Amino acid sequence: MIPPLFSPHAFLPARVKTGCPRTILNLVATLLVVVSCTSAPHAGTAQSEPAKAHPAGQAAAPSDPRAYYHFMLGHQAELAQDSERAIREYQQALRSDPSSVFLKARMASIHFSLGDTVKAVHFADRVAEADVQDVAILVQMAGIYAGAGQTDKALGLYDRAIKLNTKSSEPYFQKGVLLVNLKRFDEAERAFAQGIEQAKDSPIGYYYLGRIGVEAKQFDRAAGNFEKAIAISQGFEPAYIALASMYESQDDRVKAAAVYRRYLQTVNPNSREVRQHLVRIYIADKLYREALAELALMLEQDPEDLDAQLRIGLIYGELKDYPRAIERLNKILAVRPAELRVRDYLGLMYEELKDYDSALRAYEQNLKLQPAYVDGHMHLGFLLYRMKRYPDAISHFNEAVKMNPKQADAHLLLGLTYLQTEQFAQASQAFEEGIRYNPSNPDLHFNLGTAYDKLNRFDDVVKAMETTLRLDPKHADALNYLGYSYTERGIKVDEALSLIQRAVSLKPNNGYYVDSLAWAYFKLNRLDEALAEMIRAVSLVKDDPIIFEHLGEIYLKQNRVQEAREAWLRSLELDPSNLKLIERFRDRGMGDPTLEERIRQAKRRVSQNTTSQQATP
């Protein structure tokens, strides 16, 4: 998976108005035109020739010379996409030929394309009242009724069209689409089946039967119908897309990818959208080499495809080939230097290489280009936090909070940075401010509780942790923190044990949680269980002084003094500044740990590290 630009959990302690109105499912968008949104009159109507004789009642261009003159002007206006002028000319034509069904249909269609459903329905009503013998006109007016929500009228006109010409498939299919939108799937299926009988060489009916199968969650049946549509017409794009989308919705990415590949081989090898779908599937399945091959084809088709170039860079990052990722991202920025997001990714790649100076320059460049770029402040603050340049990090997180006070992550990281600098009051204020904007964010409540703990506000700690668990009963950190807090104070130990057990069940390999569990057993004098869990904690976290100190306490309680002494010496190796443990070591008659060579070496190591950190700017 391509990593997000930013994840707050990494820092938690270990502890234009459109033309045609759309139907509900918009099934007709790719296949059938319910109402013509184009400027040309319906196919089959007179355009440039004088009107010929038509059977009584059949829609035709007006025969009156004045009406025909204004009709032609209106038609020219439609071709020029001047709908208002077209309406004026058709109105003039109607004054000369008020019985013209054709003109009324054109008026209905234009008003509908403009989104004026009231006037569109008005003219559709006038058409429907006439003895129309033109199937196309009836279907067109039915589409207007459907778009206006007058579905009964629409279904009535579809039935009239079917009676006029039972051999025409279009009214069946259009009726079926409307019935699908109305969730009347059985009736829709019958309509499509009847349409298929009239057009056995058309893929449309099978396509819609497939869509019905998807709606009914009959996926095998749906797949069969989509495949029938493809068999009839191998170039029928909607069936491929619908079939692949269905497989994706079932999380069957292997079959989805196979359909997309078949589409690219059979229908359109230059489809950028389909190839993007295929790349996305490959990335989701960590098939990075296959994704790179598809992206290379996309770049052959369009060398300026920024999205493809960026995805290649990100895949190299996922493959941990950071130099190639950086090279690709820098090439993009050479052409598009204002692409802030690309530079964000570049900074992350430098961070992965621990080239923090280059990462800093990348993030700082973004802020030079756009000083109010919130994510830029977040990234820079994040990196400065990692570099332990806490005052600088605080400055950037404060800027992010000012620019977007509703962003929970900014408050969270600001508070965590204050905790690192032991500014506990400021940390609690940062978390409280974040909660004011994000009262349902459990991580803010949890970290507020940790800040209260540092301020010795235990009652508030409990309230904060209980709020966290009310918002997220599976918040393992809160379960462990509250349970361990009770255990340390020797209160509610049975409840503490239950809380910690829940945390361990959620994250069984978290050594800190296992340590808490062992300590709760110790407080309950269940020493065998305590020792077993503490030994497991040591195996999971090999460098935590507190865990070894706890291990020593358990051994001591069991009168295993030599094992206790060794555990405590290991704890002091990890933290030679633990004066309380040094005194306890002496009081228990184990000697003076500061005279042990291993402890002296540990002190020298700590002193050297401190000097090195102070020398680092």
C-alpha positions in Angstrom: 0.0 0.0 0.0 1.3 3.5 -0.8 1.8 5.1 2.7 -0.2 8.2 3.6 1.7 11.5 3.7 1.1 11.7 7.4 -0.1 9.4 10.2 -0.5 10.8 13.7 -0.5 7.3 15.2 3.2 7.1 14.4 3.8 9.5 17.2 1.6 8.1 19.9 3.6 6.9 22.9 4.2 3.2 23.1 1.9 3.3 25.7 -21.9 24.1 -14.2 -25.0 23.1 -14.1 -25.5 20.0 -16.2 -27.7 19.6 -19.2 -29.8 16.5 -18.8 -31.0 15.7 -15.3 -29.8 12.3 -14.0 -31.9 9.3 -13.1 -31.3 7.6 -9.8 -28.8 5.0 -11.0 -27.8 7.0 -14.1 -27.8 3.7 -16.0 -28.6 5.4 -19.3 -25.6 7.6 -19.3 -23.4 5.3 -21.2 -25.9 3.5 -23.4 -29.3 5.1 -24.1 -30.3 8.6 -24.5 -33.6 9.1 -22.6 -33.9 12.7 -23.8 -31.8 14.2 -26.5 -29.5 16.8 -25.1 -28.0 17.5 -28.4 -29.0 20.4 -30.5 -30.0 18.4 -33.6 -33.6 17.2 -34.0 -34.4 13.6 -33.4 -33.1 11.3 -36.1 -35.6 10.7 -38.8 -37.2 14.2 -38.6 -37.0 16.6 -41.5 -34.0 19.0 -41.3 -33.4 20.6 -44.6 -36.1 19.3 -47.0 -39.7 20.5 -47.1 -42.0 18.4 -45.1 -43.6 15.4 -46.9 -47.0 13.9 -46.3 -47.3 11.9 -43.1 -50.0 9.7 -41.8 -52.5 11.4 -39.6 -51.1 12.3 -36.1 -47.5 11.3 -36.9 -45.0 13.9 -35.6 -43.4 15.8 -38.5 -41.7 19.1 -39.1 -44.4 21.9 -39.5 -45.8 22.2 -43.0 -47.0 25.8 -42.7 -44.4 28.0 -44.5 -44.2 30.5 -41.7 -44.0 27.8 -39.1 -41.4 26.0 -41.1 -39.3 29.2 -41.5 -39.2 29.7 -37.7 -38.5 26.0 -37.2 -35.5 26.3 -39.4 -34.3 29.4 -37.5 -34.8 27.5 -34.3 -32.9 24.5 -35.5 -30.0 26.7 -36.5 -30.1 28.3 -33.1 -29.9 24.8 -31.5 -26.9 23.9 -33.7 -25.3 27.1 -32.4 -26.2 26.1 -28.8 -28.3 29.2 -28.4 -31.2 27.6 -26.6 -33.0 30.9 -25.7 -33.2 31.9 -29.3 -34.3 28.4 -30.3 -37.1 28.6 -27.8 -38.2 32.0 -29.2 -38.2 30.7 -32.8 -40.1 27.5 -31.9 -42.7 29.6 -30.1 -43.2 31.7 -33.2 -43.5 28.5 -35.2 -46.1 27.2 -32.8 -48.2 30.3 -33.2 -48.4 29.5 -36.9 -48.9 25.7 -36.4 -50.2 25.2 -32.8 -51.1 21.5 -33.5 -47.5 20.5 -34.3 -46.5 17.7 -32.0 -43.0 17.9 -33.3 -42.5 21.5 -32.2 -44.0 20.8 -28.8 -41.6 17.9 -28.4 -38.7 20.1 -29.3 -39.8 22.7 -26.8 -40.1 20.0 -24.1 -36.6 18.7 -24.9 -34.9 22.1 -24.8 -36.5 23.2 -21.6 -35.6 19.8 -20.0 -31.9 20.3 -21.2 -31.9 23.7 -19.5 -33.2 22.1 -16.2 -36.6 23.8 -16.4 -38.6 20.7 -15.7 -41.9 22.6 -15.1 -42.0 23.9 -18.7 -40.6 20.7 -20.0 -43.5 18.7 -18.4 -46.0 21.4 -19.6 -45.0 20.7 -23.3 -44.6 17.0 -22.7 -48.2 16.9 -21.4 -49.4 18.7 -24.6 -47.5 16.0 -26.7 -49.0 13.2 -24.6 -52.5 14.5 -25.1 -52.1 14.2 -28.9 -52.6 11.0 -31.0 -48.8 10.6 -31.4 -47.8 7.7 -33.7 -44.0 8.3 -33.4 -42.4 5.9 -31.0 -39.2 8.0 -30.7 -41.3 11.1 -29.6 -43.2 9.0 -27.0 -39.9 7.6 -25.6 -38.4 11.1 -25.5 -41.4 12.5 -23.6 -41.4 9.5 -21.3 -37.8 10.3 -20.5 -38.7 13.8 -19.5 -41.5 12.5 -17.2 -39.0 10.1 -15.6 -36.4 12.9 -15.1 -39.1 15.1 -13.5 -40.1 12.3 -11.1 -43.5 11.6 -12.8 -42.8 8.0 -13.2 -46.4 6.8 -13.7 -46.7 9.1 -16.7 -43.4 7.9 -18.0 -44.4 4.2 -17.7 -47.7 5.0 -19.5 -45.9 6.5 -22.5 -43.4 3.6 -22.7 -46.4 1.3 -22.8 -48.0 3.4 -25.6 -44.7 3.3 -27.5 -44.6 -0.5 -27.1 -48.1 -0.9 -28.4 -47.3 1.2 -31.4 -44.4 -0.9 -32.4 -43.8 -4.2 -30.5 -40.7 -4.9 -32.6 -38.8 -1.8 -31.3 -36.4 -2.7 -28.5 -35.8 0.9 -27.3 -39.1 1.4 -25.4 -38.6 -1.9 -23.5 -35.1 -1.0 -22.5 -36.0 2.5 -21.5 -38.9 1.2 -19.4 -36.6 -1.3 -17.8 -34.1 1.4 -16.8 -36.9 3.3 -15.1 -38.1 0.2 -13.3 -34.6 -0.5 -12.1 -34.4 3.1 -10.7 -37.7 2.4 -8.9 -36.3 -0.9 -7.5 -39.0 -2.8 -9.3 -36.5 -5.4 -10.4 -38.9 -8.2 -11.4 -40.8 -5.9 -13.8 -37.5 -4.5 -15.1 -36.2 -7.9 -15.8 -39.3 -8.8 -17.8 -39.0 -5.5 -19.8 -35.4 -6.2 -20.7 -36.1 -9.8 -21.6 -38.8 -8.5 -24.0 -36.4 -6.0 -25.4 -33.8 -8.7 -26.0 -36.4 -10.7 -27.9 -36.7 -7.8 -30.3 -32.9 -7.2 -30.5 -31.1 -10.4 -30.1 -27.9 -8.9 -31.5 -27.9 -6.0 -29.0 -25.8 -6.2 -25.8 -27.9 -3.6 -24.1 -30.5 -5.9 -22.6 -28.0 -8.3 -21.2 -26.0 -5.5 -19.7 -29.0 -4.2 -17.8 -29.9 -7.7 -16.7 -26.4 -7.9 -15.3 -27.0 -4.6 -13.4 -30.2 -6.0 -12.0 -28.2 -9.1 -10.8 -25.7 -6.8 -9.0 -28.6 -4.9 -7.3 -30.1 -8.2 -6.2 -26.7 -9.5 -5.1 -27.0 -12.4 -7.5 -23.4 -12.0 -8.7 -22.9 -15.2 -10.6 -26.0 -14.4 -12.6 -24.9 -10.9 -13.1 -21.5 -12.0 -14.4 -23.2 -14.4 -16.8 -25.3 -11.6 -18.3 -22.3 -9.2 -18.6 -20.4 -11.9 -20.4 -23.3 -12.4 -22.8 -23.3 -8.7 -23.6 -19.5 -8.9 -24.3 -20.0 -12.1 -26.4 -22.6 -10.2 -28.6 -20.4 -7.2 -28.9 -16.7 -7.5 -27.9 -16.3 -3.8 -28.1 -19.2 -3.0 -25.7 -17.3 -1.1 -23.0 -20.0 -0.7 -20.3 -20.2 -4.5 -19.8 -16.5 -4.8 -19.1 -16.5 -1.9 -16.7 -19.6 -3.1 -14.8 -18.2 -6.7 -14.6 -14.8 -5.5 -13.3 -16.5 -3.1 -10.8 -18.6 -6.0 -9.6 -15.6 -8.1 -9.0 -13.8 -5.2 -7.2 -16.9 -4.7 -4.9 -16.5 -8.4 -4.0 -12.8 -7.8 -3.3 -12.0 -10.3 -6.1 -9.2 -8.2 -7.5 -7.7 -11.1 -9.5 -10.9 -11.4 -11.7 -11.3 -7.7 -11.9 -7.7 -7.3 -13.2 -8.4 -10.0 -15.8 -11.4 -8.2 -17.1 -9.5 -4.9 -17.3 -6.7 -6.6 -19.2 -9.2 -8.2 -21.6 -10.7 -4.7 -22.2 -7.3 -3.2 -22.9 -6.5 -6.1 -25.3 -9.9 -6.2 -27.1 -11.6 -2.8 -26.9 -9.2 0.2 -26.3 -5.5 -0.3 -25.4 -5.3 3.5 -25.0 -7.9 3.8 -22.2 -6.1 5.8 -19.5 -9.0 5.3 -17.1 -9.1 1.5 -17.3 -5.3 1.2 -17.1 -5.4 3.4 -14.0 -7.9 0.9 -12.5 -5.6 -1.9 -13.3 -2.6 -0.1 -11.8 -4.6 0.6 -8.6 -5.4 -3.1 -8.3 -1.8 -4.2 -8.8 -0.7 -1.7 -6.1 -3.4 -2.9 -3.7 -2.1 -6.5 -4.3 1.6 -5.3 -4.0 2.2 -6.4 -7.6 4.5 -3.5 -8.0 6.4 -4.8 -11.0 3.2 -5.3 -12.9 2.0 -1.9 -11.9 5.3 -0.4 -13.2 4.8 -2.1 -16.5 1.4 -0.6 -17.0 2.6 2.8 -15.9 5.4 2.7 -18.4 2.7 2.1 -21.1 0.8 5.1 -19.9 3.9 7.2 -20.2 4.5 6.0 -23.7 1.0 7.3 -24.6 1.5 10.5 -22.7 5.0 11.4 -21.4 3.5 14.4 -19.6 1.2 12.2 -17.4 2.1 13.6 -14.0 -0.1 11.1 -12.2 1.7 8.1 -13.8 5.1 9.6 -13.1 4.1 10.2 -9.4 2.8 6.7 -9.0 6.1 5.3 -10.4 8.0 7.3 -7.8 5.7 6.1 -5.0 6.1 2.5 -6.1 9.9 2.8 -6.0 9.4 4.1 -2.5 7.3 1.1 -1.6 10.0 -1.1 -3.0 12.4 0.8 -0.8 14.3 1.9 -3.9 14.5 5.4 -2.5 17.2 6.7 -4.8 15.1 5.9 -7.9 12.0 7.3 -6.2 13.9 10.5 -5.5 15.2 10.7 -9.1 11.7 10.3 -10.5 10.1 12.9 -8.2 12.9 15.4 -8.9 12.2 15.0 -12.6 8.6 15.8 -12.1 9.5 18.9 -10.0 12.0 20.1 -12.7 9.0 20.4 -15.0 6.3 21.3 -12.4 8.1 23.0 -9.5 4.9 24.2 -8.0 3.6 20.7 -7.3 3.6 20.8 -3.5 2.3 17.3 -3.0 5.1 15.9 -5.1 7.7 17.7 -3.0 5.9 16.3 0.1 6.6 12.8 -1.2 10.1 13.7 -2.1 10.7 14.9 1.5 9.3 11.6 2.8 11.7 9.6 0.6 14.7 11.7 1.9 13.4 10.9 5.4 13.5 7.2 4.6 17.2 7.6 3.7 17.7 9.6 6.9 18.9 12.5 4.7 17.1 14.9 7.0 18.9 18.0 5.5 17.5 17.3 2.1 14.0 16.5 3.6 14.1 19.8 5.4 15.0 21.7 2.3 12.1 20.1 0.4 9.5 21.0 3.1 11.0 24.5 3.5 10.7 25.1 -0.3 7.0 24.2 -0.2 6.5 26.8 2.6 8.5 29.4 0.5 6.1 28.7 -2.4 3.0 28.8 -0.2 3.6 30.1 3.4 0.0 29.1 4.3 0.4 25.5 3.3 -0.9 23.6 6.3 0.5 20.3 5.3 3.9 21.9 4.8 4.0 23.0 8.4 2.8 19.6 9.5 5.5 17.8 7.5 8.2 20.1 8.7 7.1 20.0 12.3 6.9 16.2 12.0 10.5 16.0 10.8 11.8 18.5 13.4 10.0 16.4 16.1 11.9 13.3 14.9 15.2 15.3 15.0 14.3 16.3 18.6 14.3 20.0 17.6 11.2 20.4 19.7 11.0 24.3 19.9 11.1 24.5 16.1 8.6 21.7 15.8 6.2 23.5 18.2 6.5 26.7 16.1 5.3 24.9 13.0 2.5 22.9 14.7 1.3 26.2 16.2 1.1 27.6 12.7 -0.8 24.6 11.5 -3.3 25.0 14.4 -3.8 28.7 13.6 -4.5 28.0 9.9 -6.7 25.0 10.4 -7.9 24.7 14.1 -10.3 21.9 13.2 -7.5 19.6 12.2 -7.1 17.1 15.0 -3.6 15.9 14.0 -2.1 19.4 14.5 -3.4 19.7 18.1 -2.3 16.1 18.7 1.3 16.6 17.6 1.6 20.0 19.3 0.6 18.4 22.6 2.9 15.5 22.1 5.8 17.8 21.4 5.0 19.8 24.6 5.1 16.5 26.5 8.6 15.8 25.1 9.8 19.1 26.5 8.0 18.5 29.8 5.7 21.5 29.3 2.8 19.5 30.7 0.4 22.4 31.2 0.9 23.6 27.6 0.4 20.0 26.4 -2.9 19.6 28.3 -4.0 23.0 26.8 -3.1 21.8 23.3 -5.1 18.6 23.7 -8.1 20.4 25.3 -8.2 22.9 22.4 -8.1 20.0 20.0 -11.0 18.3 21.8 -13.0 21.6 21.6 -13.0 21.2 17.8 -12.9 17.4 17.8 -14.8 16.1 20.8 -15.2 12.6 19.4 -11.5 12.0 18.8 -10.3 9.3 21.2 -6.6 9.9 20.7 -6.9 13.5 21.9 -8.7 12.4 25.0 -6.1 9.6 25.6 -3.1 11.9 25.3 -4.9 14.5 27.5 -5.1 11.8 30.1 -1.3 11.3 29.9 -0.7 15.0 30.3 -3.0 15.1 33.4 -0.9 12.2 34.7 2.2 14.3 34.5 0.4 17.1 36.3 -0.7 14.7 39.1 -4.3 15.1 38.3 -5.3 11.4 38.7 -9.1 11.9 38.9 -8.8 13.8 35.6 -6.7 11.0 34.2 -9.4 8.5 34.9 -12.1 10.7 33.4 -10.0 11.2 30.2 -9.3 7.5 29.8 -12.9 6.6 30.5 -14.0 9.1 27.8 -11.5 7.5 25.4 -12.9 4.1 26.0 -16.5 5.3 25.7 -15.5 6.7 22.2 -13.4 3.6 21.3 -13.9 0.6 23.5 -11.0 -1.1 21.7 -8.5 1.7 22.4 -5.7 -0.6 23.6 -3.5 2.2 24.8 -6.2 3.6 27.0 -7.1 0.1 28.4 -3.5 -0.5 29.3 -2.8 3.0 30.7 -5.8 3.0 33.0 -5.2 -0.6 34.1 -1.6 0.1 34.8 -2.4 3.3 36.6 -4.8 1.5 38.9 -2.2 -1.3 39.4 0.6 1.1 40.4 -1.7 2.8 43.0 -2.9 -0.6 44.3 -6.5 0.3 43.7 -9.2 -1.5 41.8 -6.7 -4.2 41.0 -9.3 -6.7 39.8 -10.7 -4.1 37.4 -7.1 -3.2 36.4 -6.4 -6.8 35.5 -9.5 -6.9 33.4 -8.6 -3.7 31.5 -5.1 -4.9 30.9 -6.3 -8.3 29.7 -8.5 -6.6 27.2 -5.5 -4.6 25.9 -3.3 -7.7 25.6 -6.1 -9.5 23.7 -6.1 -6.7 21.2 -2.3 -6.6 20.9 -0.9 -9.8 22.3 2.6 -9.1 21.2 2.9 -5.6 22.8 5.6 -6.1 25.4 4.5 -3.0 27.4 1.0 -4.4 27.8 2.3 -7.8 28.8 4.5 -6.0 31.4 1.4 -4.4 32.8 -0.4 -7.7 32.9 2.5 -9.3 34.8 2.6 -6.4 37.2 -1.1 -6.7 37.9 -0.6 -10.5 38.6 2.3 -9.5 41.0 0.0 -7.0 42.8 -2.5 -9.8 43.2 0.3 -12.1 44.5 -0.2 -14.5 41.6 3.6 -14.8 41.3 3.8 -17.8 38.9 1.6 -16.1 36.4 3.4 -12.8 37.0 6.8 -14.3 36.3 5.6 -16.1 33.1 4.2 -12.9 31.7 7.2 -10.8 32.7 9.6 -13.2 31.0 7.4 -12.9 27.9 7.5 -9.1 28.2 11.3 -9.2 28.3 11.4 -11.4 25.1 9.2 -8.8 23.4 10.9 -5.6 24.6 14.6 -6.3 25.3 15.7 -2.8 26.2 13.2 -1.3 28.6 14.7 -0.7 32.1 11.2 -0.7 33.8 10.4 -4.2 32.6 13.7 -5.6 34.0 13.1 -3.7 37.3 9.7 -5.4 37.5 11.3 -8.7 36.7 13.7 -8.3 39.6 10.9 -7.5 42.0 9.1 -10.7 41.0 12.2 -12.8 41.5 12.8 -11.1 44.9 9.3 -11.8 46.0 10.0 -15.5 45.2 13.3 -15.3 47.2 15.3 -15.8 44.0 17.8 -13.2 45.0 20.5 -13.9 42.4 18.0 -13.7 39.5 16.6 -10.5 41.0 20.1 -9.0 41.3 20.9 -9.8 37.7 17.6 -8.4 36.4 18.2 -5.1 38.4 21.7 -4.8 37.1 20.4 -5.2 33.5 17.8 -2.4 34.3 20.6 -0.1 35.6 22.6 -0.8 32.5 19.7 0.6 30.5 19.1 3.4 32.9 22.0 4.1 35.2 20.3 7.2 36.5 17.6 5.3 38.4 18.6 6.4 42.0 15.7 4.7 43.6 16.7 1.3 42.2 20.3 1.9 43.2 19.2 2.5 46.8 16.9 -0.5 46.8 19.7 -2.6 45.4 21.9 -1.6 48.3 19.1 -1.9 50.9 18.5 -5.5 49.8 22.1 -6.4 50.5 23.1 -6.9 46.9 26.1 -4.6 47.1 26.8 -1.3 45.4 25.7 -1.5 41.8 27.7 1.7 40.9 30.9 -0.2 41.5 30.0 -2.8 38.8 32.0 -2.3 35.6 28.9 -2.8 33.4 27.2 0.0 35.2 30.2 2.3 34.9 30.3 1.6 31.2 26.6 2.4 31.0 27.2 5.8 32.7 30.1 6.6 30.3 27.9 5.7 27.3 25.0 7.9 28.5 27.4 10.8 29.2 28.9 10.5 25.7 25.5 10.4 24.1 24.4 13.4 26.0 27.5 15.4 25.0 27.0 14.4 21.3 23.4 15.5 21.4 24.3 18.8 22.9 26.9 19.4 20.2 24.4 18.7 17.5 22.7 21.9 16.3 
